[in-house]
Amino acid sequence: MSPVSTALPPVAPSLPSLVSRGRPVLPWVMLVALLAVAQTLLVGLTVVYENKGAQEQVDAAAAAVSIELRQHAERDLEGLQALQWNDPTDAQWRRGAELLLHRHPELLHIEKRPLQSPRLPGNASVSPPITVDSPYRPPLFSHVPRTEMAADTELACATAQRHGTPAFSRSYFVPFSGGQGIEVIDVCLPVSHSQGGASESVAATLSMPALLSQSASMELLRGHELSFVEADGTRLARAGLGRGGGVYVAQRLIDLPGQTLVLRVDSAAGRPRLIPPLAVSLVLGLSLALGVVVVLLVRDMRRRYAAENALAEALAFRRAMEDSLITGMRARDLQGRVTYVNLAFCRMVGLTEAQIIGCNPPPYWPPELVGEYNRRQQLRMDGLRPPGESQQGFETIFLRGSGERFAVLIFEAPLVDGGGRHTGWMSAVLDVSEQRRVEELSRQQQERLQATARLATVGEMASLLSHELNQPLAAIASYAAGSLNVMGSGGGLDADAAAALRHAAMRIAEQAERAGRVIKSVHDFVRRREQAHEPLRCDVLIEAVLPLVRLQARKSGARIEVERIEPGLRVQCDRTMVEQVLLNLTRNGIQAMELDTPVKARELRIKVASAAEGRVVFRISDRGPGISPEVAQRLFTPFFTTRPEGMGLGLSLCRTVVEQHGGTLDFTSLQPPASGTEFRFTLPAPAPARKPAPPRPLSSLTTDDAVLNPTPDDAASAT
Ligand code: ADP
């Protein structure tokens, strides 16, 4: 168990805990209740405001009507007083009264009354009153005689006489025929003649409904009911085009001389309705809009809750995923500071999150490499790709807390925030130290295996070599013996003998060199160990193995045919390994022909050509029996062989080598009537930028061949 795992502080507070899971109901209930109260208050206030406005309107109307009423009464009184001006004769008075009645429609009846009532006993000499009626309606006292309705008038007249000022009577009802009638009020003025004669009274009867309608404008009459009422509320007279609503009512006392009237103004408007008034409509509209906004808000909040919950879950999921990862994750900002690491990364470097976050340079950089890593980082910040880095990742060395250096493979991608701004880099870090160790082990094993295979090949060649070296050594021996003979014959050497000796010495040298070259080619093959992928000309490659191939072919009498190789055709490969492949395949082909193929049909063809996708294909075909399906199935299995002296490693080694180069190895049986097998393998061609080396004629490949195949002349001359 890593100590890091226990030492690590919690990476972040548990996010789901930050988001309340339950839906808070109380705030919503409170919000809705508040809204309802606010709405009710608003409507209530608006209604109160409306009420107040309407009441004020009625009060104002009542005030205006009362003023107008008083003015009317005053005008009527003035008119009545003017009747007496200049002691008119009865005829003049009557004319004046008629004119007055004509001008003032509210005046219904005017009479000049003697001081003493004619009805009183003992006053029979008193002349009867002069009466004039309004021209606008039938005479007022046509249905009921005036004398029967004069009580209030006389009282008023008496008061007027007593005080010497006009006096109004109590109002009274004058019935008409047909059950109709009219409420009237009388005003009485004392009249005193300039000659100091007997005093009289002028009484005028005013129509109370007319008085009301004359005192109000048409507009006021349209919206209000005006009436005179008694103290107990009994209505005496009314005016107005409609009935009052009884809601907005104003009363005013109209003080008239000797009498007080109660004016009541009743607005036709009823209780304020909620919908029609503009203000109420506005309030309701706004409240509705508010309600809609609240509903939208609630929906929005719900979505937010859902989104927050989903986010919290996603974050928790992400955190769990990150912690379960075996890949180290690391984020850095634009300044190169580490801003995030996951658990796997901490375990990998053996440090805690707190030891890493915010550090620049980070503590997992080996001190000796800090300079180089900083340079790379600078390049990355400048938007360049540091050398050796690719999208497929790059390998580098990190330092564990224990001081151990280890190889990591890093895949880096830019970090871009929601606004599209580049904020840093996110890296996935893989600890490849174990993988590298295994690879190194495998490489060493491969190398050992190859060396063993080479030695095995050489072992096989040993007998061939002995035969091959026999010829030049025999030639050397015979030339040496001949030379000795010449030199042992005694006496001075003549010119012929000297020439023969020179020739023999030259042949000895040639044959020795030939033997040396054979030895060297084997030596080179065995000793070559360095592994380096380099661009190599295909013809040179074939040329290098050809002497050894021919060495093998010689024994079974097989012919080696190399088809013309395109000059300048190259492959990118490890020379030694590919030579080994070529040798194995040619050896297998030659051996396959040794059993059943007639000697003259034994032909091994080598062909090299360029193939698709920048590859070069090598074909080695023999005329052997071909490969049966059972053998084909196990062909590339290590240690599978059908030959008693075989090791069964050749083909599996070939496939490994070819695949290590990124190529493929396969085979096909030749189609009848031809029999045999063709092995093919591909190798990558080097990048095309290089200029091809000058072509070398294939004929030059025969140099070693000539060495390994001495002409009969050589043997003859040697002997
Ligand atoms: P080895 O040569 O030591 O037997 P290899 O791996 O080279 O091992 O070959 C395995 C077997 O494949 C051989 O024993 C042989 O039976 C078969 N084989 C290889 N090449 C050919 C070929 N060109 N024609 C027929 N059989 C082949």
Residues whose N, C-alpha, C, O or C-beta is under 5 A from the ligand:
A	BS01	ADP	N588 G589 A592 G624 G626 I627 L635 F640 T641 T642 R643 G646 M647 G648 L649 G650 L651 S652 T677
